[in-house]
Amino acid sequence: MGIRSGLEANFDFEIIDEFLDHYAMMSEIMESLIIDLGNSERYGRSIEELFRIFHNIKSASGYLQIEPMTRLAAFVEDALEQLRSRGKPANDETISWLIRVADMFLQWQEDLKMDNELSKVHFSLLILPDMEKA
C-alpha cells in the first residue's frame, strides 16, 4: 500500500484532496522563494513566505500522520527561524541546502501522486549548513 492509499483508508477524501492541492502549490513555489533568499530586496518577503509554507506543511502532515514529512518540515522551520532572526540574505551554502530540501518535498509530491511509499530522507538534509558565513 502506498502513501496515498494509506491516507485514503484513514481520512476523509476531501481532507486528502485539499492537502494534496495545497501541498502541490507550496512545493512548486519553494525553489523560487529559496533563490530569492540571496537577494537583499526580496529576502524579507521570501523568508516569511517560506516559513509559512513549512509551518503549514508541518501542521497538515502532522494531522495526517505523515511522520517523515512532519519531522523534516519542523527541522526546516527551525532553520528558517534562525535565518529570519539574522535578517540578512542567505549564503550560497544555505540556499543549496534549501534547494535540496525543496527537491525532497517535490519527490514526496510525486510519491503521493503515484501512490508509492514515501522516499527516504537523505542524511545530508539533516545537517544544517553554516548559515553565518557571508
C-alpha positions, 0 to 999 in steps of 0.5 A: 500500500502506498502513501496515498492509499494509506491516507485514503483508508484513514481520512476523509477524501476531501481532507486528502484532496485539499492537502494534496492541492495545497501541498502541490502549490507550496512545493512548486513555489519553494525553489523560487522563494529559496533563490530569492533568499540571496537577494537583499530586496526580496529576502524579507518577503521570501523568508516569511513566505517560506516559513509559512509554507513549512509551518503549514506543511508541518501542521497538515502532515502532522494531522495526517500522520505523515511522520517523515514529512512532519519531522523534516518540515519542523527541522526546516522551520527551525532553520528558517527561524534562525535565518529570519532572526539574522535578517540578512540574505542567505549564503550560497551554502544555505540556499543549496541546502534549501534547494535540496530540501525543496527537491525532497518535498517535490519527490514526496509530491510525486510519491503521493501522486503515484501512490508509492511509499514515501522516499527516504530522507537523505542524511545530508538534509539533516545537517544544517549548513553554516548559515553565518558565513557571508 
